[in-house]
Amino acid sequence: MLIVFGGLPGTGKTTLARLLAARIGGVHLRIDTIEQAIVRSGLARQPVGPVGYVVGYALAEEHLRQGLTVIAESVNPLAVTRDAWRDVGVGAGVPVVEVEVICSDPAEHRRRVTSRSVDIPGLVLPDWQQVLSRDYAPWDREHVVVDTAGQEPEESLASLIRRLGAAGVTGLPAGCLRSPRP
């Protein structure tokens, strides 16, 4: 299965994707990691354009063809990137679930953006104004939405797991769609 995460910076995508990957034994592909590796190679500078996504699509398809569940995580801001992720899943013959992570509390979202620390060497995080001005198209098809505002990461994971179950997600490891124990 391919689970595609999207959402603005600072909403909790990476935290949630990592928790889900650990919970289900999935492969977490983070586009920020791929893009920063390309920058460190000396072959490109930020912004690297579509190359990080293209590498991510190829890695996801390879892992999916090996029978692994992939959690692809990026801002995923446009219909073209969302469609490309879906095409990867279709090409690999696996179900695709799209997850948009939001933080509906602007004050909390701003606090997260302005106080988070870099976890990828050399990565420059966007400031609040860059997040606000980012080109981010509304989703035009059904997808799972998780609002992380006012929640601890484990609470957001439990919410995501409930929504995946309600969306009829099947084929994940046995027991992973049960809510985590407190």
SEFITI-429822 format. One record per atom (N, C-alpha, C): residue in three letters; chain; atom name; x, y, z. Coordinates in steps of 0.02 Angstrom, whole numbers, plus 50000, padded with zeros to 5 digits. Layout:
<ALA A CA <X Y Z>>
...
END
This chain:
<MET A N <50042 49941 50000>>
<MET A CA <50000 50000 50000>>
<MET A C <50044 50062 50000>>
<LEU A N <50020 50115 49968>>
<LEU A CA <50054 50179 49968>>
<LEU A C <50010 50228 50007>>
<ILE A N <50039 50257 50059>>
<ILE A CA <50005 50308 50099>>
<ILE A C <50042 50373 50087>>
<VAL A N <50008 50421 50056>>
<VAL A CA <50039 50484 50035>>
<VAL A C <50018 50539 50082>>
<PHE A N <50067 50569 50116>>
<PHE A CA <50055 50625 50162>>
<PHE A C <50068 50691 50126>>
<GLY A N <50028 50741 50141>>
<GLY A CA <50039 50808 50117>>
<GLY A C <50016 50858 50170>>
<GLY A N <50038 50920 50163>>
<GLY A CA <50018 50972 50210>>
<GLY A C <50072 51024 50215>>
<LEU A N <50054 51083 50237>>
<LEU A CA <50101 51137 50244>>
<LEU A C <50156 51121 50295>>
<PRO A N <50213 51153 50289>>
<PRO A CA <50265 51144 50340>>
<PRO A C <50238 51163 50409>>
<GLY A N <50259 51124 50459>>
<GLY A CA <50240 51138 50528>>
<GLY A C <50174 51110 50551>>
<THR A N <50141 51071 50508>>
<THR A CA <50077 51042 50528>>
<THR A C <50085 50977 50567>>
<GLY A N <50143 50945 50562>>
<GLY A CA <50155 50882 50597>>
<GLY A C <50161 50822 50551>>
<LYS A N <50171 50833 50487>>
<LYS A CA <50175 50779 50438>>
<LYS A C <50231 50729 50455>>
<THR A N <50291 50755 50466>>
<THR A CA <50348 50711 50477>>
<THR A C <50339 50670 50540>>
<THR A N <50319 50702 50593>>
<THR A CA <50308 50667 50656>>
<THR A C <50257 50612 50648>>
<LEU A N <50201 50629 50616>>
<LEU A CA <50147 50580 50606>>
<LEU A C <50168 50524 50559>>
<ALA A N <50203 50541 50505>>
<ALA A CA <50226 50489 50458>>
<ALA A C <50275 50442 50491>>
<ARG A N <50320 50469 50532>>
<ARG A CA <50368 50426 50567>>
<ARG A C <50332 50379 50616>>
<LEU A N <50284 50406 50653>>
<LEU A CA <50247 50365 50700>>
<LEU A C <50209 50309 50664>>
<LEU A N <50177 50326 50609>>
<LEU A CA <50139 50276 50572>>
<LEU A C <50186 50223 50543>>
<ALA A N <50242 50244 50515>>
<ALA A CA <50290 50196 50487>>
<ALA A C <50314 50147 50540>>
<ALA A N <50329 50174 50599>>
<ALA A CA <50352 50130 50654>>
<ALA A C <50296 50082 50675>>
<ARG A N <50235 50108 50676>>
<ARG A CA <50177 50068 50699>>
<ARG A C <50162 50010 50651>>
<ILE A N <50167 50023 50585>>
<ILE A CA <50148 49972 50537>>
<ILE A C <50207 49937 50504>>
<GLY A N <50268 49959 50521>>
<GLY A CA <50327 49929 50489>>
<GLY A C <50334 49950 50417>>
<GLY A N <50314 50012 50401>>
<GLY A CA <50317 50038 50333>>
<GLY A C <50382 50075 50320>>
<VAL A N <50394 50089 50257>>
<VAL A CA <50452 50128 50235>>
<VAL A C <50431 50201 50232>>
<HIS A N <50466 50244 50268>>
<HIS A CA <50451 50316 50268>>
<HIS A C <50497 50350 50218>>
<LEU A N <50469 50378 50165>>
<LEU A CA <50506 50417 50117>>
<LEU A C <50491 50491 50127>>
<ARG A N <50541 50530 50145>>
<ARG A CA <50532 50601 50158>>
<ARG A C <50567 50640 50103>>
<ILE A N <50530 50680 50067>>
<ILE A CA <50558 50717 50011>>
<ILE A C <50611 50767 50035>>
<ASP A N <50602 50798 50094>>
<ASP A CA <50654 50843 50120>>
<ASP A C <50721 50808 50126>>
<THR A N <50721 50746 50148>>
<THR A CA <50783 50707 50155>>
<THR A C <50815 50696 50087>>
<ILE A N <50775 50677 50039>>
<ILE A CA <50800 50664 49971>>
<ILE A C <50829 50728 49941>>
<GLU A N <50790 50783 49946>>
<GLU A CA <50813 50846 49917>>
<GLU A C <50878 50871 49950>>
<GLN A N <50883 50865 50015>>
<GLN A CA <50943 50889 50048>>
<GLN A C <51003 50845 50031>>
<ALA A N <50993 50781 50020>>
<ALA A CA <51048 50737 49998>>
<ALA A C <51073 50758 49929>>
<ILE A N <51027 50778 49886>>
<ILE A CA <51046 50802 49819>>
<ILE A C <51086 50866 49825>>
<VAL A N <51065 50911 49869>>
<VAL A CA <51102 50974 49880>>
<VAL A C <51172 50959 49908>>
<ARG A N <51176 50914 49957>>
<ARG A CA <51241 50897 49987>>
<ARG A C <51288 50865 49936>>
<SER A N <51260 50833 49884>>
<SER A CA <51302 50801 49833>>
<SER A C <51339 50853 49791>>
<GLY A N <51315 50915 49792>>
<GLY A CA <51345 50967 49752>>
<GLY A C <51316 50972 49682>>
<LEU A N <51268 50930 49666>>
<LEU A CA <51238 50930 49599>>
<LEU A C <51183 50982 49590>>
<ALA A N <51158 51009 49645>>
<ALA A CA <51104 51058 49640>>
<ALA A C <51104 51100 49704>>
<ARG A N <51068 51157 49699>>
<ARG A CA <51056 51200 49757>>
<ARG A C <50981 51207 49765>>
<GLN A N <50960 51226 49825>>
<GLN A CA <50889 51237 49838>>
<GLN A C <50867 51300 49801>>
<PRO A N <50808 51302 49773>>
<PRO A CA <50762 51246 49767>>
<PRO A C <50784 51198 49711>>
<VAL A N <50777 51134 49722>>
<VAL A CA <50801 51085 49673>>
<VAL A C <50749 51070 49619>>
<GLY A N <50690 51099 49624>>
<GLY A CA <50638 51085 49574>>
<GLY A C <50607 51017 49585>>
<PRO A N <50586 50984 49532>>
<PRO A CA <50550 50921 49539>>
<PRO A C <50594 50860 49553>>
<VAL A N <50660 50868 49553>>
<VAL A CA <50704 50809 49557>>
<VAL A C <50693 50769 49621>>
<GLY A N <50682 50800 49677>>
<GLY A CA <50670 50762 49739>>
<GLY A C <50608 50719 49736>>
<TYR A N <50555 50747 49707>>
<TYR A CA <50493 50709 49699>>
<TYR A C <50504 50652 49650>>
<VAL A N <50540 50664 49596>>
<VAL A CA <50551 50611 49546>>
<VAL A C <50590 50553 49577>>
<VAL A N <50641 50569 49616>>
<VAL A CA <50679 50517 49652>>
<VAL A C <50632 50481 49701>>
<GLY A N <50591 50518 49737>>
<GLY A CA <50544 50488 49784>>
<GLY A C <50495 50441 49749>>
<TYR A N <50469 50461 49692>>
<TYR A CA <50423 50418 49655>>
<TYR A C <50458 50351 49637>>
<ALA A N <50520 50356 49613>>
<ALA A CA <50556 50296 49592>>
<ALA A C <50569 50250 49652>>
<LEU A N <50591 50279 49708>>
<LEU A CA <50604 50239 49768>>
<LEU A C <50539 50207 49793>>
<ALA A N <50485 50245 49794>>
<ALA A CA <50421 50218 49817>>
<ALA A C <50400 50159 49774>>
<GLU A N <50404 50167 49709>>
<GLU A CA <50383 50113 49665>>
<GLU A C <50426 50050 49676>>
<GLU A N <50490 50059 49684>>
<GLU A CA <50534 50001 49697>>
<GLU A C <50514 49965 49761>>
<HIS A N <50504 50003 49815>>
<HIS A CA <50484 49973 49879>>
<HIS A C <50415 49940 49874>>
<LEU A N <50369 49972 49840>>
<LEU A CA <50302 49943 49832>>
<LEU A C <50305 49877 49794>>
<ARG A N <50346 49874 49742>>
<ARG A CA <50352 49812 49703>>
<ARG A C <50385 49756 49743>>
<GLN A N <50419 49774 49798>>
<GLN A CA <50447 49724 49843>>
<GLN A C <50396 49701 49895>>
<GLY A N <50336 49729 49892>>
<GLY A CA <50283 49710 49938>>
<GLY A C <50282 49750 50002>>
<LEU A N <50319 49805 50005>>
<LEU A CA <50322 49846 50065>>
<LEU A C <50269 49901 50063>>
<THR A N <50246 49921 50121>>
<THR A CA <50202 49979 50127>>
<THR A C <50246 50041 50130>>
<VAL A N <50230 50091 50090>>
<VAL A CA <50269 50152 50086>>
<VAL A C <50228 50210 50112>>
<ILE A N <50259 50251 50155>>
<ILE A CA <50229 50313 50178>>
<ILE A C <50270 50369 50149>>
<ALA A N <50243 50402 50098>>
<ALA A CA <50278 50455 50062>>
<ALA A C <50256 50521 50092>>
<GLU A N <50304 50562 50114>>
<GLU A CA <50288 50623 50151>>
<GLU A C <50323 50683 50121>>
<SER A N <50282 50732 50104>>
<SER A CA <50307 50795 50075>>
<SER A C <50252 50847 50082>>
<VAL A N <50267 50908 50065>>
<VAL A CA <50215 50959 50065>>
<VAL A C <50161 50938 50015>>
<ASN A N <50182 50910 49958>>
<ASN A CA <50134 50883 49909>>
<ASN A C <50082 50936 49892>>
<PRO A N <50105 50995 49869>>
<PRO A CA <50062 51054 49866>>
<PRO A C <50015 51060 49807>>
<LEU A N <50027 51022 49755>>
<LEU A CA <49990 51033 49693>>
<LEU A C <49958 50969 49667>>
<ALA A N <49907 50976 49627>>
<ALA A CA <49874 50918 49597>>
<ALA A C <49923 50876 49558>>
<VAL A N <49971 50906 49524>>
<VAL A CA <50018 50868 49484>>
<VAL A C <50061 50821 49527>>
<THR A N <50082 50843 49587>>
<THR A CA <50120 50798 49630>>
<THR A C <50075 50744 49660>>
<ARG A N <50015 50763 49677>>
<ARG A CA <49968 50714 49706>>
<ARG A C <49950 50662 49654>>
<ASP A N <49939 50684 49592>>
<ASP A CA <49924 50637 49538>>
<ASP A C <49983 50591 49524>>
<ALA A N <50044 50617 49527>>
<ALA A CA <50103 50576 49515>>
<ALA A C <50111 50522 49568>>
<TRP A N <50098 50539 49632>>
<TRP A CA <50100 50488 49684>>
<TRP A C <50049 50434 49671>>
<ARG A N <49988 50454 49652>>
<ARG A CA <49936 50404 49638>>
<ARG A C <49958 50359 49580>>
<ASP A N <49988 50389 49529>>
<ASP A CA <50012 50350 49472>>
<ASP A C <50063 50298 49492>>
<VAL A N <50106 50316 49541>>
<VAL A CA <50155 50269 49567>>
<VAL A C <50120 50208 49596>>
<GLY A N <50070 50220 49638>>
<GLY A CA <50033 50165 49669>>
<GLY A C <49997 50123 49617>>
<VAL A N <49963 50155 49570>>
<VAL A CA <49928 50119 49517>>
<VAL A C <49978 50077 49476>>
<GLY A N <50035 50107 49459>>
<GLY A CA <50087 50071 49421>>
<GLY A C <50114 50011 49458>>
<ALA A N <50117 50015 49523>>
<ALA A CA <50141 49959 49564>>
<ALA A C <50085 49911 49582>>
<GLY A N <50023 49928 49564>>
<GLY A CA <49967 49884 49577>>
<GLY A C <49946 49880 49650>>
<VAL A N <49953 49936 49686>>
<VAL A CA <49936 49937 49757>>
<VAL A C <49884 49991 49771>>
<PRO A N <49847 49984 49826>>
<PRO A CA <49801 50037 49846>>
<PRO A C <49839 50100 49867>>
<VAL A N <49808 50157 49857>>
<VAL A CA <49837 50222 49876>>
<VAL A C <49788 50258 49922>>
<VAL A N <49814 50282 49978>>
<VAL A CA <49775 50323 50024>>
<VAL A C <49811 50390 50031>>
<GLU A N <49775 50444 50022>>
<GLU A CA <49804 50511 50029>>
<GLU A C <49783 50540 50096>>
<VAL A N <49832 50570 50131>>
<VAL A CA <49821 50599 50197>>
<VAL A C <49845 50670 50196>>
<GLU A N <49801 50717 50213>>
<GLU A CA <49821 50787 50220>>
<GLU A C <49824 50802 50295>>
<VAL A N <49881 50827 50316>>
<VAL A CA <49890 50845 50386>>
<VAL A C <49884 50921 50391>>
<ILE A N <49839 50944 50435>>
<ILE A CA <49828 51015 50444>>
<ILE A C <49837 51033 50518>>
<CYS A N <49846 51096 50531>>
<CYS A CA <49843 51123 50599>>
<CYS A C <49796 51182 50596>>
<SER A N <49735 51172 50620>>
<SER A CA <49682 51222 50611>>
<SER A C <49689 51282 50658>>
<ASP A N <49734 51279 50705>>
<ASP A CA <49745 51335 50750>>
<ASP A C <49804 51376 50725>>
<PRO A N <49792 51435 50695>>
<PRO A CA <49846 51475 50666>>
<PRO A C <49901 51493 50716>>
<ALA A N <49882 51508 50778>>
<ALA A CA <49933 51526 50828>>
<ALA A C <49978 51466 50843>>
<GLU A N <49949 51408 50851>>
<GLU A CA <49989 51348 50864>>
<GLU A C <50032 51331 50803>>
<HIS A N <50003 51337 50743>>
<HIS A CA <50041 51322 50683>>
<HIS A C <50101 51370 50678>>
<ARG A N <50090 51433 50690>>
<ARG A CA <50145 51481 50688>>
<ARG A C <50199 51465 50740>>
<ARG A N <50177 51448 50800>>
<ARG A CA <50225 51430 50852>>
<ARG A C <50267 51371 50831>>
<ARG A N <50236 51321 50801>>
<ARG A CA <50273 51262 50778>>
<ARG A C <50324 51281 50725>>
<VAL A N <50303 51321 50677>>
<VAL A CA <50347 51341 50622>>
<VAL A C <50407 51381 50648>>
<THR A N <50394 51426 50695>>
<THR A CA <50448 51470 50719>>
<THR A C <50492 51439 50773>>
<SER A N <50470 51383 50802>>
<SER A CA <50510 51354 50857>>
<SER A C <50540 51286 50841>>
<ARG A N <50526 51259 50784>>
<ARG A CA <50553 51191 50770>>
<ARG A C <50626 51193 50753>>
<SER A N <50658 51138 50763>>
<SER A CA <50730 51133 50749>>
<SER A C <50741 51090 50687>>
<VAL A N <50797 51102 50656>>
<VAL A CA <50815 51066 50595>>
<VAL A C <50839 50996 50614>>
<ASP A N <50811 50946 50581>>
<ASP A CA <50833 50877 50594>>
<ASP A C <50869 50846 50534>>
<ILE A N <50880 50885 50481>>
<ILE A CA <50918 50863 50423>>
<ILE A C <50974 50914 50414>>
<PRO A N <51037 50892 50419>>
<PRO A CA <51093 50939 50414>>
<PRO A C <51090 50981 50350>>
<GLY A N <51095 51047 50359>>
<GLY A CA <51096 51093 50303>>
<GLY A C <51028 51116 50278>>
<LEU A N <50975 51085 50301>>
<LEU A CA <50908 51103 50278>>
<LEU A C <50888 51170 50308>>
<VAL A N <50866 51216 50266>>
<VAL A CA <50842 51280 50289>>
<VAL A C <50765 51277 50292>>
<LEU A N <50740 51286 50352>>
<LEU A CA <50668 51282 50362>>
<LEU A C <50635 51348 50342>>
<PRO A N <50574 51345 50315>>
<PRO A CA <50539 51407 50298>>
<PRO A C <50517 51445 50360>>
<ASP A N <50514 51511 50354>>
<ASP A CA <50487 51551 50408>>
<ASP A C <50411 51555 50400>>
<TRP A N <50378 51587 50448>>
<TRP A CA <50305 51590 50448>>
<TRP A C <50278 51624 50384>>
<GLN A N <50309 51678 50363>>
<GLN A CA <50285 51712 50303>>
<GLN A C <50292 51668 50241>>
<GLN A N <50346 51630 50237>>
<GLN A CA <50354 51584 50181>>
<GLN A C <50302 51529 50181>>
<VAL A N <50283 51505 50240>>
<VAL A CA <50231 51455 50245>>
<VAL A C <50164 51485 50221>>
<LEU A N <50150 51545 50244>>
<LEU A CA <50086 51577 50224>>
<LEU A C <50082 51591 50150>>
<SER A N <50138 51608 50119>>
<SER A CA <50137 51627 50048>>
<SER A C <50150 51568 50001>>
<ARG A N <50158 51510 50028>>
<ARG A CA <50173 51450 49988>>
<ARG A C <50114 51433 49942>>
<ASP A N <50130 51413 49882>>
<ASP A CA <50080 51390 49834>>
<ASP A C <50056 51321 49857>>
<TYR A N <49994 51318 49880>>
<TYR A CA <49966 51255 49906>>
<TYR A C <49893 51251 49883>>
<ALA A N <49881 51208 49834>>
<ALA A CA <49814 51202 49805>>
<ALA A C <49769 51159 49849>>
<PRO A N <49706 51177 49853>>
<PRO A CA <49659 51134 49890>>
<PRO A C <49654 51065 49857>>
<TRP A N <49641 51015 49897>>
<TRP A CA <49634 50947 49870>>
<TRP A C <49568 50943 49833>>
<ASP A N <49567 50909 49776>>
<ASP A CA <49507 50905 49735>>
<ASP A C <49477 50835 49732>>
<ARG A N <49498 50793 49778>>
<ARG A CA <49469 50726 49781>>
<ARG A C <49467 50702 49854>>
<GLU A N <49432 50649 49864>>
<GLU A CA <49425 50623 49932>>
<GLU A C <49493 50602 49960>>
<HIS A N <49503 50620 50022>>
<HIS A CA <49565 50602 50057>>
<HIS A C <49552 50605 50132>>
<VAL A N <49598 50576 50170>>
<VAL A CA <49593 50577 50242>>
<VAL A C <49625 50642 50267>>
<VAL A N <49590 50677 50312>>
<VAL A CA <49617 50738 50342>>
<VAL A C <49628 50727 50416>>
<VAL A N <49687 50745 50440>>
<VAL A CA <49703 50740 50511>>
<VAL A C <49722 50810 50535>>
<ASP A N <49686 50835 50583>>
<ASP A CA <49700 50900 50613>>
<ASP A C <49739 50889 50677>>
<THR A N <49801 50912 50678>>
<THR A CA <49845 50901 50735>>
<THR A C <49841 50955 50789>>
<ALA A N <49800 51006 50777>>
<ALA A CA <49795 51061 50825>>
<ALA A C <49772 51036 50893>>
<GLY A N <49808 51057 50945>>
<GLY A CA <49789 51041 51013>>
<GLY A C <49799 50968 51033>>
<GLN A N <49838 50931 50993>>
<GLN A CA <49848 50861 51008>>
<GLN A C <49921 50844 51016>>
<GLU A N <49935 50795 51057>>
<GLU A CA <50001 50766 51060>>
<GLU A C <50009 50719 51000>>
<PRO A N <50070 50706 50978>>
<PRO A CA <50079 50664 50919>>
<PRO A C <50044 50596 50923>>
<GLU A N <50045 50563 50981>>
<GLU A CA <50011 50498 50987>>
<GLU A C <49935 50505 50978>>
<GLU A N <49907 50562 50999>>
<GLU A CA <49836 50573 50989>>
<GLU A C <49821 50582 50915>>
<SER A N <49864 50617 50879>>
<SER A CA <49855 50625 50807>>
<SER A C <49862 50558 50771>>
<LEU A N <49909 50516 50794>>
<LEU A CA <49916 50449 50765>>
<LEU A C <49852 50409 50775>>
<ALA A N <49824 50411 50836>>
<ALA A CA <49762 50375 50849>>
<ALA A C <49706 50400 50804>>
<SER A N <49703 50466 50794>>
<SER A CA <49653 50495 50750>>
<SER A C <49663 50471 50678>>
<LEU A N <49725 50470 50655>>
<LEU A CA <49739 50446 50588>>
<LEU A C <49720 50373 50580>>
<ILE A N <49737 50332 50629>>
<ILE A CA <49721 50261 50625>>
<ILE A C <49645 50251 50623>>
<ARG A N <49608 50289 50663>>
<ARG A CA <49534 50285 50660>>
<ARG A C <49509 50304 50590>>
<ARG A N <49536 50357 50563>>
<ARG A CA <49513 50380 50497>>
<ARG A C <49532 50331 50442>>
<LEU A N <49591 50300 50447>>
<LEU A CA <49609 50249 50398>>
<LEU A C <49561 50191 50401>>
<GLY A N <49544 50170 50461>>
<GLY A CA <49495 50116 50469>>
<GLY A C <49427 50135 50441>>
<ALA A N <49405 50196 50456>>
<ALA A CA <49340 50220 50431>>
<ALA A C <49340 50227 50355>>
<ALA A N <49399 50239 50326>>
<ALA A CA <49404 50245 50253>>
<ALA A C <49408 50177 50220>>
<GLY A N <49406 50124 50260>>
<GLY A CA <49407 50057 50232>>
<GLY A C <49476 50032 50213>>
<VAL A N <49528 50061 50242>>
<VAL A CA <49596 50039 50226>>
<VAL A C <49604 49968 50251>>
<THR A N <49625 49925 50207>>
<THR A CA <49640 49855 50224>>
<THR A C <49708 49838 50198>>
<GLY A N <49734 49781 50217>>
<GLY A CA <49797 49759 50191>>
<GLY A C <49858 49780 50232>>
<LEU A N <49846 49816 50287>>
<LEU A CA <49901 49834 50331>>
<LEU A C <49913 49777 50380>>
<PRO A N <49971 49775 50412>>
<PRO A CA <49984 49721 50459>>
<PRO A C <49929 49713 50512>>
<ALA A N <49916 49651 50530>>
<ALA A CA <49862 49636 50577>>
<ALA A C <49870 49677 50641>>
<GLY A N <49814 49706 50663>>
<GLY A CA <49813 49742 50727>>
<GLY A C <49835 49814 50724>>
<CYS A N <49864 49836 50668>>
<CYS A CA <49891 49904 50668>>
<CYS A C <49837 49957 50666>>
<LEU A N <49777 49939 50644>>
<LEU A CA <49723 49989 50643>>
<LEU A C <49686 49993 50709>>
<ARG A N <49706 49953 50757>>
<ARG A CA <49678 49963 50825>>
<ARG A C <49712 50024 50855>>
<SER A N <49674 50062 50892>>
<SER A CA <49703 50122 50924>>
<SER A C <49759 50102 50971>>
<PRO A N <49812 50143 50974>>
<PRO A CA <49867 50127 51020>>
<PRO A C <49843 50131 51092>>
<ARG A N <49874 50093 51135>>
<ARG A CA <49857 50095 51206>>
<ARG A C <49885 50158 51237>>
<PRO A N <49848 50186 51286>>
<PRO A CA <49872 50248 51318>>
<PRO A C <49936 50236 51358>>
END
